Every structure is written in C-alpha cells, then in structure tokens.
Amino acid sequence: QNMSTTELTTIFFFMAVFGGILGGLGINGTAKSFAKGLAGIASGALIVGMAKAISVVMTDGGIIDSVVYYLTMPIAVVGIMGAGIMFLFNLCFNLLISSGSGQAVAVMPIMVPISDLTGITRQVAVEAFKLGDGLSNIIVPTAGAMMACLGIAKVPYGKYVKRIMPYFLVTVAVALVIVIGAQMVGW
C-alpha cells in the first residue's frame, strides 16, 4: 500500500524521537537535536511552501488557465521545438526558485497541461524540467549550494562564470538536442 506524505512524516518523526531517547539523549537532548536538525532544512521548507502558495493562488485564482493558454499558443506553433522552449523556460525559471522541489511545485502544474495540449509527451516535459533545473544550478547566482562552494573556495562569482560559461553553453545545446530528439521519437 502506498503511504501518504503525512504518514511517512509521522513515522520519521517518531523514529527520530525514539532514536534520540534510545540513543541516550533524553527528552531535552532529543528536542534540542531535533530543533537543530529542523533549522538546517527550514529555508528549503520555506521555499517549497512559498512555491506551493504561488501554485495555490494561481490555481484557485483561475490564473493558471490563462498562463497555460498563452504559453500553449507559441509552443503549439513551433511543434517539436516546443519541447526545447519548455526546457529553456525551466532553465530561466530557476533564477526565481532555485529549489528543485519548489520549482516542481510551481512549474509542473503549468507544464503538464501545456504538454497535453501541444502534443509534447509528459516524459519529455519532465525531462525538460529536470534538465532545465539541473543545468542552471551550475550558473545561477540563486543556487545556494553553488554560491556556498564558491565562497568556501574563495572564487569570485564573475571569475567562475567566465570559466564555466563555455561548458554551460555546450551542455545547454546538448540538452536541447536531447529534449527535441526525445520528442521527435515520441518518448
């Protein structure tokens, strides 16, 4: 039987509490350790929550239908190349929401109906999302992990971008070929 996120969360919560108590931390130590662990994921949870809020507002406000309609028109005109447009959209959208899960919550409710209406397979739409999110994480300044690594290595962002840009452009071109090719073969 498939478990819901709520059920899994409950199981992990009790595992953490019992693990801390059985591990000798006691109730106070377990609570402090739990709070410390939550602090590490709070920013990611906030990003996912905000993205979900955007999605809810767009859906409940009836905005998402207009967004899907107006995005569908140019994608439908270019046919197979529409998969490439979806990829490039996600590549750029990562500037706004750099969290992969947060971006999925905000973008996939738009991409699924667009793919259905334009004849782009859902697998290709998901691949366009994954490639757009993944590749942009090596260059967008909103990618926290990359910026932290640059800070630790004491590499200025401008210098890094100059060095990585040729690699980034080649991978974007390859990703475009992959996404468009996947749509051409009906993947």
PyMOL commands that set and color helices and strands:
alter all, ss='L'
color gray80, all
select helices_A, chain A and resi 5-22+26-60+63-93+100-118+122-136+144-153+157-184
alter helices_A, ss='H'
color red, helices_A
deselect
rebuild
show_as cartoon
